[in-house]
Amino acid sequence: MRLARLYRYPVKGLSPEPLKTADLPTGGYFPCDRLFALENGPSGFASAAPEHQPKIKFLMLMKNAALAGLATRYDEAAGVLTISKEGRDVAKGDLRTAEGRSAIERYLSDFVGAPEVRGPVKLLEAPDGFRFTDSKSGFVSLINLASCAEIEKAQGARVDPLRFRGNLYVDGAPAWAEADWPGKSLRIGGVALDVLKMTDRCAATGVEPGSGKRDMDVVQTLRMNFGHIDCGVYARIEKGGRIAVGDAIELI
């Protein structure tokens, strides 16, 4: 097996950013992943005492498919988020400032619009040791590309693996081999990942990346053809270090 692709998602619900390398912290989260979220009306989230919140409290693809039509890029060093639509920059803001956050909030509130926007859109930043992941155990997510290929065959149409919004995309494993990974470890060079559980899927997978069109029901395809609604696994970073596209992956 090898590591075929790497992605981070700085803002929950917005576009992925491809990476060539990533430095995984022991016991932590995938770097700069789901670091921000867009609160859709008051969620009850408190940065001083952060607790995992259901994704329905935020703007996200399951309910707000149009978000997939936006391309975003986050300059971590400068703290600047840029939003593009159809190749043109439409909003930019320094997320370290109230003014910069407001620029992003105003644009997305108008872009998504009523009735999907239930209240003030507020950009939240995760405090240290917390991330806005769908699952409490969403430290790192892995997708088996062979399983994606089987879903594509069952669907009878192109299924972009990015519909599953994983961090690590694995090549060279048999389809659905990941069902046997929970409770085992994956080694990528000096990095060790303890696989925790399979990842169940929702209606967000029915949205085409890059267009924002809801064009298929991947959850139903999974249920009818494979008897489950899972694709991918979550893992904990047992031993950190640098990983890179092309690295060999060993199942322990």
C-alpha positions in Angstrom: 0.0 0.0 0.0 1.1 3.6 -0.5 -0.1 7.1 0.3 -1.6 8.4 -3.0 -3.0 11.8 -1.9 -3.0 14.1 1.1 -5.6 16.8 1.8 -6.5 19.2 4.6 -9.8 21.1 5.0 -9.0 24.3 7.0 -12.7 25.4 7.2 -15.4 22.8 7.9 -17.7 22.4 4.8 -15.4 24.3 2.4 -13.0 23.0 -0.2 -10.0 20.7 0.3 -6.4 21.8 -0.1 -4.0 19.2 -1.6 -0.6 18.7 0.2 2.6 16.9 -0.7 3.7 16.4 2.9 2.1 16.7 6.4 3.6 16.7 9.9 1.3 14.7 12.1 1.5 15.5 15.8 1.4 12.6 18.3 -2.0 12.5 19.9 -3.3 15.4 17.9 -5.3 16.2 14.8 -4.3 16.4 11.1 -2.6 19.8 10.8 -4.8 22.8 10.0 -7.7 20.5 9.4 -11.3 21.6 10.4 -9.6 24.4 12.3 -12.5 26.7 11.5 -16.3 26.2 11.3 -19.1 28.4 10.2 -21.8 28.6 12.9 -25.3 28.7 11.3 -27.0 30.6 14.1 -26.1 30.2 17.8 -24.7 26.7 18.3 -23.9 26.8 22.0 -20.2 26.3 21.2 -17.9 27.9 23.8 -14.2 28.2 23.0 -13.3 28.3 26.7 -14.9 24.9 27.3 -15.1 23.3 23.8 -17.4 20.3 23.3 -18.2 18.4 20.1 -21.2 19.8 18.4 -23.4 18.0 15.8 -22.5 19.1 12.3 -26.1 20.3 11.6 -25.2 23.4 13.7 -22.7 24.6 11.1 -22.8 25.4 7.4 -21.9 22.1 5.7 -22.4 20.1 2.5 -25.1 17.8 3.8 -27.5 20.7 3.9 -25.7 23.5 2.0 -24.6 21.9 -1.2 -23.8 25.2 -3.0 -20.7 25.5 -0.8 -19.0 22.9 -3.0 -19.1 25.4 -5.8 -16.6 27.6 -4.0 -12.8 27.1 -4.0 -11.0 28.3 -0.9 -7.4 28.6 0.1 -6.0 29.4 3.5 -2.6 31.1 4.0 -1.7 29.7 7.4 1.2 32.1 7.9 -0.8 35.2 7.1 -4.1 34.0 8.5 -5.9 34.9 5.3 -8.7 32.9 3.8 -9.6 33.6 0.1 -12.8 32.4 -1.5 -13.1 32.0 -5.3 -16.0 31.2 -7.5 -15.6 30.2 -11.2 -12.0 31.2 -11.1 -12.5 34.7 -9.6 -11.8 35.8 -6.1 -15.0 36.9 -4.4 -14.1 37.3 -0.7 -10.9 37.6 1.4 -10.3 38.1 5.0 -7.6 37.9 7.7 -9.2 35.4 10.1 -7.1 36.9 13.0 -9.1 40.1 12.8 -12.8 40.9 13.4 -12.9 42.8 10.2 -11.5 39.8 8.2 -13.9 37.3 9.8 -16.8 39.6 9.1 -15.9 39.8 5.4 -16.0 36.0 5.1 -19.2 35.8 7.2 -21.1 38.4 5.1 -20.1 36.7 1.8 -21.1 33.2 2.9 -24.3 34.4 4.5 -25.4 36.1 1.3 -24.1 33.2 -0.9 -26.0 30.5 1.0 -29.0 32.6 1.7 -32.4 32.0 3.4 -33.9 29.6 4.3 -30.7 27.6 4.7 -29.1 30.4 6.8 -30.9 30.1 10.1 -29.2 32.9 11.9 -26.0 35.0 12.0 -23.2 33.1 10.3 -20.2 33.3 12.6 -16.7 32.0 11.8 -15.4 30.0 14.8 -11.8 29.0 15.4 -11.0 25.8 17.3 -9.0 26.3 20.5 -5.8 24.2 21.1 -6.6 20.5 21.3 -9.9 20.7 19.5 -11.2 20.5 15.9 -14.6 20.8 14.2 -14.6 17.2 13.0 -17.8 15.3 12.3 -16.8 12.6 14.8 -15.3 13.0 18.2 -12.6 10.5 17.1 -11.9 12.2 13.8 -8.2 12.8 14.4 -7.2 11.6 10.9 -9.5 10.2 8.2 -8.3 7.6 5.6 -10.0 6.6 2.3 -9.3 3.4 0.4 -9.3 4.3 -3.3 -10.2 0.7 -4.3 -13.4 1.0 -2.3 -14.2 4.2 -4.1 -13.7 2.4 -7.4 -16.2 -0.2 -6.3 -18.7 2.4 -5.3 -18.2 4.0 -8.7 -19.0 0.7 -10.4 -22.2 0.3 -8.4 -23.2 3.9 -9.0 -22.7 3.6 -12.7 -21.2 7.1 -12.9 -18.0 8.9 -11.9 -17.6 9.1 -8.2 -14.8 11.6 -7.2 -13.0 10.2 -4.1 -13.1 13.8 -2.8 -16.8 13.3 -2.1 -15.5 11.5 1.0 -13.4 14.4 2.2 -10.5 12.3 3.6 -7.1 13.4 4.7 -5.1 10.3 3.5 -6.0 8.5 0.3 -4.6 4.9 0.2 -3.7 3.0 -3.0 -2.9 -0.6 -3.3 -5.2 -2.1 -0.7 -8.1 -4.5 -1.8 -11.5 -3.0 -1.9 -13.1 -2.8 1.6 -9.9 -4.1 3.3 -10.3 -1.1 5.6 -13.3 -2.9 7.3 -10.6 -5.1 9.0 -8.4 -2.2 10.1 -10.1 -1.0 13.3 -8.1 -2.2 16.2 -4.9 -2.5 14.1 -2.1 0.0 13.3 -0.9 1.5 10.1 2.8 2.5 9.8 3.9 5.2 7.4 7.6 5.5 7.8 8.1 6.4 11.4 4.5 7.4 11.9 2.0 5.1 13.6 -1.8 5.4 13.2 -4.1 3.4 15.4 -7.3 2.7 13.4 -10.4 3.4 15.5 -13.5 2.8 13.5 -15.2 2.9 10.1 -16.6 6.2 8.8 -20.4 6.2 8.2 -21.5 8.5 5.4 -24.2 11.1 5.0 -25.9 13.1 2.2 -22.8 15.3 1.8 -21.4 12.5 -0.5 -24.2 13.2 -3.0 -22.7 16.7 -3.8 -20.4 16.9 -6.7 -17.0 18.5 -5.7 -16.4 21.8 -7.6 -19.9 22.3 -8.8 -22.2 22.2 -5.8 -24.7 20.0 -7.6 -26.5 17.3 -5.7 -26.3 14.7 -8.4 -26.4 11.2 -6.8 -27.3 9.3 -3.7 -24.1 7.7 -2.6 -25.5 6.6 0.8 -28.3 4.6 -0.9 -25.8 3.1 -3.3 -23.7 1.9 -0.4 -26.7 0.5 1.5 -28.2 -1.3 -1.5 -25.0 -2.7 -2.9 -22.8 -3.3 0.1 -25.1 -3.6 3.0 -23.6 -0.6 4.9 -23.1 3.1 4.6 -19.4 3.2 5.4 -16.4 4.4 3.4 -13.1 5.0 5.1 -11.8 4.9 8.6 -10.8 7.2 11.4 -7.4 6.9 13.1 -5.5 8.3 16.1 -1.9 9.5 15.7 -0.1 7.1 18.1 3.3 8.3 16.9 3.8 11.5 15.0 6.1 12.6 12.2 6.3 13.6 8.6 4.4 11.7 5.9 4.5 12.4 2.2 2.7 11.4 -1.0 4.2 8.2 -2.3 5.1 6.8 1.2 4.7 3.1 1.7 1.9 2.1 4.2 2.2 -1.1 6.3 -0.7 -2.7 8.2 0.4 -4.0 11.6 
